[in-house]
Amino acid sequence: MCSADLFLGLLAILFPPLPVWVKTGLCSADSIINVLLCVLGYLPGLIHAWYIISKFPESYEYEVVPQDSERAHVTYVFVQEPQPQARPQAHPKSASNAQPNYGATDNNHNASSSAGPSDAHDDEGNAPPTYAEAVKGDHKIQTHD
């Protein structure tokens, strides 16, 4: 017996038809028999409920998962943007300041540095804006008019 059947066995002590309904359905012959036995007496209904629980045990069939082709090894891939040779840069970055890109695109690399603090991260390495700076401004409410 699994833990679900043990729980139904304890539940049968409180109300014997309930585990029978779980196992066989609400409108089954076993359900009607159990209700009639409970009307005749508590003990016959309880014994019948325990019989139904043992007659229909829970069986779990687990699907076999194929083995991992990488044998659970983790592969880290660092994607860096290729540096073109002919592209002039207004603010050259030092080699010690370069950070990996991780596949993210940098749409602000051609923007001028006068764009202001609203840029997410500019060429000079300034920090992104705070939450208060990001949400300030027009707060328009869209209506369904």
KADA-V973548 format. One record per residue. RES is the residue in one small letter. NEAR is the number of other C-alpha atoms within 12 Angstrom. Layout:
RES:NEAR, RES:NEAR
This chain:
m:17, c:15, s:14, a:20, d:26, l:18, f:19, l:32, g:31, l:19, l:22, a:32, i:23, l:18, f:25, p:38, p:41, l:32, p:38, v:39, w:27, v:27, k:30, t:23, g:17, l:18, c:16, s:16, a:17, d:30, s:26, i:23, i:26, n:36, v:29, l:21, l:21, c:26, v:17, l:13, g:15, y:21, l:21, p:22, g:31, l:33, i:25, h:32, a:41, w:33, y:24, i:32, i:34, s:22, k:17, f:22, p:23, e:19, s:13, y:10, e:6, y:6, e:6, v:6, v:7, p:8, q:8, d:9, s:9, e:9, r:9, a:8, h:8, v:9, t:8, y:7, v:10, f:12, v:13, q:15, e:16, p:11, q:13, p:8, q:7, a:6, r:12, p:12, q:18, a:13, h:16, p:16, k:17, s:12, a:8, s:8, n:11, a:15, q:17, p:17, n:14, y:13, g:13, a:13, t:14, d:18, n:13, n:20, h:25, n:16, a:19, s:17, s:20, s:13, a:15, g:19, p:20, s:22, d:25, a:23, h:22, d:25, d:30, e:25, g:20, n:15, a:14, p:18, p:17, t:15, y:10, a:10, e:14, a:15, v:12, k:12, g:9, d:7, h:8, k:8, i:7, q:6, t:5, h:4, d:4
